[in-house]
Structure formats: C-alpha cells, structure tokens
C-alpha cells in the first residue's frame, strides 16, 4: 500500500520469519528520517510497489521519489548479502 499526503511511514518491517539469521539494519528516507528494516526482501517488495506513487509528502517530494530513494539503499544492501 502506498500512503497519500499526510501519512508518514515510520518503519518498513518484514513480517515473515526466515530460518536464516535475521538481518536488522537502518536506512534513511528522502527527508533523512531513520527506517528500521528487518526483512530486506519485504522492504524491497514494498518499495517496488510504491516507487511510482504520485502522492505528495509534506516535504514536497512524492511518495514515489521517497520509495525510489529507499529502494536504492536496499538494493545496495542486498548486493552485500
């Protein structure tokens, strides 16, 4: 689900447990706020779904721009794993 203007995402948290060691890391959104990521694959999936969202955030950027910004960080993390 992509969130419209006025709704702020405070965390992207994966809900599925995996048998392997759980990765827990922090990325930043486009405004510099910290986002805790506990499931990298679910976080990437969420950002892929919302990367084209046209809704504006209070900062002036779109939700899509924010998700593309976070997606670039998540993809770099995925390459390291």
N, C-alpha and C positions, 0 to 999 in steps of 0.2 A: 504494500500500500504506500502510495506517495502522499505526503502530507501537504495540505494547502497553506497559504499565508497564515501566520499566527501560531502555527503548531511547530513546536521545537522538538527535535529529536535529541534526547539526552544520551541514549545508548543504542547501539546495534548489538543485540545479544543473540547468539545462536542457541536454539533450544534443544538441538539433538546432541545426545552424548555419544562420543565415539570411544572405541576401545583403546585407541592410542592416547598418548599423553595430551592433555588439554592445553591448547595454546591460548594464552591470555595476553593481550597487548593493547596498546593505546595508539590511536591515530587522532588527527585533528580534522574538524570540519573546515569549511571555507572561511568561517569567522574566527577560527583559532580555538574553538571550544574542544575539549578532550572528549573522545568517544572510546569507550571500552569495547573491545572485540574479543569474544570468547569462542566464536566459531567462524573461522575465516571463510569457509565455503558459503555459509548462510549470509554472511555480511556482503560478500561479492555478489551473490544472487540478488540481495535486496537493492544494492546499488545499481546493478544491471537493469532491474525493473523500473527504477525511478530516474535513471540518468537523462531522460527526455522530458521530465515533468516541467510544465511551463509556469507553475505557481511561484509567485514572488515571495521571498522571505523578507522580514523587516530590515535586513542588511542591504537589500536592493538586488541581490543575486537571486537567481531562480533555484528552486529545489533541485532541478536537474544539474545545474552547474555545481551545486554542493555535492551531489552524489557522484558526479564525474571526478571531482577533486578527491573525494574519499576513495573512489574506485582505483585511482592511480596509485595511491598509497597501499591499498590492499593487494593489488596485483604485484607490486614490488615485494611485499611480504611473502606472497605465495611463491615467487621465484626463489626466495631464500630458503624455503622449506622443502 
